[in-house]
Amino acid sequence: MFLSIGICHPAVIKMEYSFGKQSWWVWLVAGLAFSLLSLLVKNSILSTIIGGFAFSCFWGIREMFQQENRVLKGWFPENPRRHEYYEERRKSMKGKL
């Protein structure tokens, strides 16, 4: 589980920076694929590990949306190419952050 978290957390940050929160579906597809693979693997230990990766991917969906809020609050750097998007979001969420 520590390995999956160690891989997924920086990947969420990088994906939000590069593509924005609309890339959440990548985490969904990966989570579904790992879930299916977990069900197909006969070895219970390996199946459990793969299931942990599936859970981390599903958790990554939630983190993707929270990461955008962290960027809007200034806790993480924003992508300069998407500055206008972030400014528009800040205006529309004034008082909610």
C-alpha positions as protocol buffer text, in pm:
chain_id: "A"
residue {
  index: 1
  type: MET
  ca { x: 0 y: 0 z: 0 }
}
residue {
  index: 2
  type: PHE
  ca { x: 284 y: 241 z: 78 }
}
residue {
  index: 3
  type: LEU
  ca { x: 425 y: 180 z: -269 }
}
residue {
  index: 4
  type: SER
  ca { x: 90 y: 246 z: -436 }
}
residue {
  index: 5
  type: ILE
  ca { x: 39 y: 565 z: -236 }
}
residue {
  index: 6
  type: GLY
  ca { x: 398 y: 668 z: -309 }
}
residue {
  index: 7
  type: ILE
  ca { x: 333 y: 629 z: -680 }
}
residue {
  index: 8
  type: CYS
  ca { x: -20 y: 769 z: -700 }
}
residue {
  index: 9
  type: HIS
  ca { x: 18 y: 1083 z: -489 }
}
residue {
  index: 10
  type: PRO
  ca { x: 293 y: 1247 z: -698 }
}
residue {
  index: 11
  type: ALA
  ca { x: 118 y: 1126 z: -1014 }
}
residue {
  index: 12
  type: VAL
  ca { x: -202 y: 1308 z: -913 }
}
residue {
  index: 13
  type: ILE
  ca { x: -7 y: 1629 z: -855 }
}
residue {
  index: 14
  type: LYS
  ca { x: 172 y: 1599 z: -1190 }
}
residue {
  index: 15
  type: MET
  ca { x: -147 y: 1513 z: -1381 }
}
residue {
  index: 16
  type: GLU
  ca { x: -342 y: 1804 z: -1231 }
}
residue {
  index: 17
  type: TYR
  ca { x: -55 y: 2039 z: -1314 }
}
residue {
  index: 18
  type: SER
  ca { x: -26 y: 1915 z: -1672 }
}
residue {
  index: 19
  type: PHE
  ca { x: -384 y: 1835 z: -1771 }
}
residue {
  index: 20
  type: GLY
  ca { x: -615 y: 1967 z: -1500 }
}
residue {
  index: 21
  type: LYS
  ca { x: -883 y: 1786 z: -1308 }
}
residue {
  index: 22
  type: GLN
  ca { x: -1055 y: 1671 z: -1627 }
}
residue {
  index: 23
  type: SER
  ca { x: -800 y: 1387 z: -1639 }
}
residue {
  index: 24
  type: TRP
  ca { x: -979 y: 1214 z: -1349 }
}
residue {
  index: 25
  type: TRP
  ca { x: -1112 y: 949 z: -1586 }
}
residue {
  index: 26
  type: VAL
  ca { x: -759 y: 807 z: -1623 }
}
residue {
  index: 27
  type: TRP
  ca { x: -772 y: 714 z: -1255 }
}
residue {
  index: 28
  type: LEU
  ca { x: -1113 y: 556 z: -1303 }
}
residue {
  index: 29
  type: VAL
  ca { x: -994 y: 340 z: -1593 }
}
residue {
  index: 30
  type: ALA
  ca { x: -680 y: 237 z: -1403 }
}
residue {
  index: 31
  type: GLY
  ca { x: -883 y: 155 z: -1091 }
}
residue {
  index: 32
  type: LEU
  ca { x: -1128 y: -57 z: -1288 }
}
residue {
  index: 33
  type: ALA
  ca { x: -844 y: -236 z: -1467 }
}
residue {
  index: 34
  type: PHE
  ca { x: -662 y: -313 z: -1140 }
}
residue {
  index: 35
  type: SER
  ca { x: -989 y: -426 z: -982 }
}
residue {
  index: 36
  type: LEU
  ca { x: -1056 y: -667 z: -1265 }
}
residue {
  index: 37
  type: LEU
  ca { x: -699 y: -792 z: -1258 }
}
residue {
  index: 38
  type: SER
  ca { x: -723 y: -843 z: -883 }
}
residue {
  index: 39
  type: LEU
  ca { x: -1026 y: -1064 z: -934 }
}
residue {
  index: 40
  type: LEU
  ca { x: -853 y: -1270 z: -1203 }
}
residue {
  index: 41
  type: VAL
  ca { x: -527 y: -1337 z: -1016 }
}
residue {
  index: 42
  type: LYS
  ca { x: -527 y: -1671 z: -831 }
}
residue {
  index: 43
  type: ASN
  ca { x: -258 y: -1585 z: -575 }
}
residue {
  index: 44
  type: SER
  ca { x: -432 y: -1418 z: -279 }
}
residue {
  index: 45
  type: ILE
  ca { x: -131 y: -1211 z: -173 }
}
residue {
  index: 46
  type: LEU
  ca { x: -74 y: -1076 z: -524 }
}
residue {
  index: 47
  type: SER
  ca { x: -448 y: -1020 z: -565 }
}
residue {
  index: 48
  type: THR
  ca { x: -452 y: -815 z: -243 }
}
residue {
  index: 49
  type: ILE
  ca { x: -158 y: -602 z: -359 }
}
residue {
  index: 50
  type: ILE
  ca { x: -324 y: -535 z: -693 }
}
residue {
  index: 51
  type: GLY
  ca { x: -648 y: -451 z: -512 }
}
residue {
  index: 52
  type: GLY
  ca { x: -453 y: -198 z: -307 }
}
residue {
  index: 53
  type: PHE
  ca { x: -338 y: -33 z: -628 }
}
residue {
  index: 54
  type: ALA
  ca { x: -701 y: -28 z: -746 }
}
residue {
  index: 55
  type: PHE
  ca { x: -806 y: 146 z: -425 }
}
residue {
  index: 56
  type: SER
  ca { x: -526 y: 401 z: -462 }
}
residue {
  index: 57
  type: CYS
  ca { x: -641 y: 475 z: -816 }
}
residue {
  index: 58
  type: PHE
  ca { x: -1000 y: 529 z: -702 }
}
residue {
  index: 59
  type: TRP
  ca { x: -871 y: 750 z: -421 }
}
residue {
  index: 60
  type: GLY
  ca { x: -673 y: 941 z: -686 }
}
residue {
  index: 61
  type: ILE
  ca { x: -1002 y: 1057 z: -839 }
}
residue {
  index: 62
  type: ARG
  ca { x: -1093 y: 1234 z: -516 }
}
residue {
  index: 63
  type: GLU
  ca { x: -742 y: 1370 z: -478 }
}
residue {
  index: 64
  type: MET
  ca { x: -750 y: 1510 z: -833 }
}
residue {
  index: 65
  type: PHE
  ca { x: -1040 y: 1739 z: -742 }
}
residue {
  index: 66
  type: GLN
  ca { x: -884 y: 1831 z: -408 }
}
residue {
  index: 67
  type: GLN
  ca { x: -553 y: 1905 z: -577 }
}
residue {
  index: 68
  type: GLU
  ca { x: -719 y: 2171 z: -790 }
}
residue {
  index: 69
  type: ASN
  ca { x: -849 y: 2334 z: -471 }
}
residue {
  index: 70
  type: ARG
  ca { x: -499 y: 2325 z: -324 }
}
residue {
  index: 71
  type: VAL
  ca { x: -366 y: 2500 z: -634 }
}
residue {
  index: 72
  type: LEU
  ca { x: -644 y: 2759 z: -615 }
}
residue {
  index: 73
  type: LYS
  ca { x: -551 y: 2828 z: -253 }
}
residue {
  index: 74
  type: GLY
  ca { x: -186 y: 2875 z: -353 }
}
residue {
  index: 75
  type: TRP
  ca { x: -57 y: 2569 z: -170 }
}
residue {
  index: 76
  type: PHE
  ca { x: 80 y: 2418 z: -493 }
}
residue {
  index: 77
  type: PRO
  ca { x: 214 y: 2589 z: -805 }
}
residue {
  index: 78
  type: GLU
  ca { x: -27 y: 2644 z: -1091 }
}
residue {
  index: 79
  type: ASN
  ca { x: 52 y: 2569 z: -1451 }
}
residue {
  index: 80
  type: PRO
  ca { x: 122 y: 2907 z: -1618 }
}
residue {
  index: 81
  type: ARG
  ca { x: -43 y: 2785 z: -1940 }
}
residue {
  index: 82
  type: ARG
  ca { x: -370 y: 2746 z: -1750 }
}
residue {
  index: 83
  type: HIS
  ca { x: -350 y: 3068 z: -1547 }
}
residue {
  index: 84
  type: GLU
  ca { x: -668 y: 3210 z: -1700 }
}
residue {
  index: 85
  type: TYR
  ca { x: -860 y: 2895 z: -1605 }
}
residue {
  index: 86
  type: TYR
  ca { x: -743 y: 2921 z: -1244 }
}
residue {
  index: 87
  type: GLU
  ca { x: -830 y: 3291 z: -1227 }
}
residue {
  index: 88
  type: GLU
  ca { x: -1180 y: 3221 z: -1358 }
}
residue {
  index: 89
  type: ARG
  ca { x: -1224 y: 2943 z: -1099 }
}
residue {
  index: 90
  type: ARG
  ca { x: -1103 y: 3176 z: -821 }
}
residue {
  index: 91
  type: LYS
  ca { x: -1359 y: 3438 z: -924 }
}
residue {
  index: 92
  type: SER
  ca { x: -1642 y: 3187 z: -940 }
}
residue {
  index: 93
  type: MET
  ca { x: -1552 y: 3033 z: -603 }
}
residue {
  index: 94
  type: LYS
  ca { x: -1486 y: 3357 z: -417 }
}
residue {
  index: 95
  type: GLY
  ca { x: -1555 y: 3295 z: -49 }
}
residue {
  index: 96
  type: LYS
  ca { x: -1581 y: 2916 z: -86 }
}
residue {
  index: 97
  type: LEU
  ca { x: -1210 y: 2841 z: -67 }
}
